[in-house]
Amino acid sequence: MSLPRQLGVSQRALPENAVIVANFYDVESGRMDLDARGGGHAHEQFDIPIPRDGGISDLLAAAERTDRHFDYVICESIDRTARHMYYGTSIEHRLERAGVRLLAADEPFELSTVDGRKPKIATQLLTRRVKQSISEYYVVDMLEKAWDGYAVHAEAGFNIGKPCHGYRAKHVPHPVPAKRAKGIKKTFLEPDPTDNTAKLVRFTWSGRYRRLCSVVPAG
């Protein structure tokens, strides 16, 4: 339901004489390289009640055509264009170079000129760059904390996926009472007594891999 909400917010932010003539959206990570975005098929798995004219790559290609059929591009919030500031500013630059202004529904903007002068955008630009910086920080911070949480999870002996060599999965009651009450279990790693090499295997944590099993001398 995120896409219909974004469309509604964008429509309400437009002046009365403006109309949306095309919809470009992706259902994938906003941290992907621009040339890799828009080619996925995840959107086909959902019943999205919005006609799709393409993804971000298609939008940029349409904006750079001499016979384009739109004058502005609007999004709900500037961080919706990309979750990486470099890609967000790249999109904005390409649109600006093509003569298309990128608007955000949660930013104040003017489309008409006053006394023949162009609308002032300095304050809007500062706000936009701050929001893009915060957005990128938030994503990176979340990924780092999630990775640290996964490390603690593994160091505590719990496992996700296939047990590594020398260990077997033991299903134990979930430590969270609410989940335990629903019968949800977690997987705990324990040495596999049927594996002759189990005594030589030590479970260690690697910052590069999810889990690393090393063969070490006995004792």
Order of alpha helices (4+ residues) and beta strands (2+ residues): alpha-alpha-beta-alpha-beta-alpha-beta-alpha-beta-beta-beta
